Amino acid sequence: MGETVNALIARNQESFSFIYQENIDRLGNVHFFDPETEVPSFQGIDLLYLPGGYPEKHLEALVKNEACRKAIKEYVEQGGRVVAECGGMMYLCEKIVTDDGEYPMCGVLPYSITARKEDRKLSLGYRRFVLDGKEYRGHEFHYTQFMGEVPQSIAQVYNAKGDPVPTPIFRYKHVLASYTHLYQI
């Protein structure tokens, strides 16, 4: 990003808990909200940051807060800027499927995520990609996967050895989303 912005950051104990302090410091004016219990106000907000975590462990609380999910979808559809990493990206999808059932999420991204035990697969490692002439670095750590077709990536992602990996980076309107946790947004 590079500039100081008024950022709204999803944050709680586990669902959206993985945030690099450097990203918070870099953003400047930050406000936090808990998607499990609060409905955010986007008044004066330049960026919504949905970091990683474990939303699949708190699906009932996230589903229960339907007003939050609707507010986020409306923010996106009205042109709001969003960075969504891993758990944040999962939260923006249509649904998360577990062994216990299907749980609707924000419905911004037309994908479903599986957290079923039979679908678990470890994706782990350092990541690097170039987007719009800027190099991004980060890491990936998750067991969940896309159900069905994996989104088309807008950039090739590489591991620490320089080998291509299938992790997609994708955009929808002003949303930048991926399983990659970025070291610098």
FENJOGI-V808430 format. One record per residue. N is the residue number from 1. PSI is psi in radians with two decimals (999 if undefined). Layout:
n/psi
N/PSI
N/PSI
This chain:
n/psi
1/-1.06
2/-0.60
3/2.79
4/2.28
5/2.86
6/1.85
7/2.48
8/2.16
9/2.21
10/2.30
11/2.33
12/-3.00
13/-0.57
14/-0.74
15/-0.69
16/1.20
17/-0.22
18/1.69
19/2.19
20/2.22
21/-0.60
22/-0.62
23/-0.73
24/-0.82
25/-0.67
26/-0.59
27/-0.56
28/-1.66
29/1.77
30/2.58
31/2.49
32/2.64
33/2.74
34/1.90
35/-0.26
36/-0.48
37/-0.22
38/2.74
39/2.10
40/2.63
41/2.29
42/0.23
43/2.09
44/0.21
45/2.29
46/-0.44
47/2.34
48/2.17
49/2.03
50/1.65
51/3.12
52/3.03
53/-2.59
54/1.16
55/-0.48
56/-0.27
57/-0.13
58/0.66
59/-0.68
60/-0.75
61/-0.71
62/-0.69
63/-0.72
64/-0.60
65/1.11
66/-0.59
67/-0.64
68/-0.82
69/-0.73
70/-0.70
71/-0.69
72/-0.76
73/-0.74
74/-0.73
75/-0.81
76/-0.84
77/-0.43
78/0.13
79/0.19
80/2.53
81/2.40
82/2.39
83/2.15
84/2.08
85/2.24
86/-1.82
87/-0.62
88/-0.69
89/-0.73
90/-0.72
91/-0.55
92/-0.26
93/3.05
94/-0.84
95/2.83
96/2.27
97/2.25
98/-3.13
99/-0.32
100/-0.16
101/-2.89
102/2.39
103/2.07
104/2.40
105/-2.59
106/-0.47
107/0.32
108/-0.81
109/2.37
110/0.77
111/2.74
112/2.52
113/2.38
114/2.28
115/0.30
116/2.54
117/-0.69
118/-0.34
119/-0.09
120/2.33
121/2.20
122/2.19
123/2.05
124/2.39
125/2.96
126/2.57
127/2.64
128/2.46
129/2.79
130/2.29
131/2.21
132/0.68
133/0.03
134/2.38
135/2.33
136/2.51
137/2.65
138/-2.81
139/2.86
140/2.32
141/1.86
142/2.80
143/-0.37
144/2.84
145/2.82
146/2.48
147/2.39
148/-2.46
149/2.28
150/2.42
151/2.56
152/2.26
153/2.48
154/-0.06
155/2.56
156/2.29
157/2.45
158/2.67
159/-3.04
160/-0.43
161/-0.10
162/0.15
163/2.46
164/2.49
165/2.72
166/0.20
167/2.09
168/2.51
169/2.22
170/2.79
171/2.59
172/2.07
173/-2.03
174/0.49
175/2.28
176/2.11
177/2.59
178/2.93
179/-0.21
180/2.23
181/2.02
182/2.42
183/-0.45
184/2.02
185/999
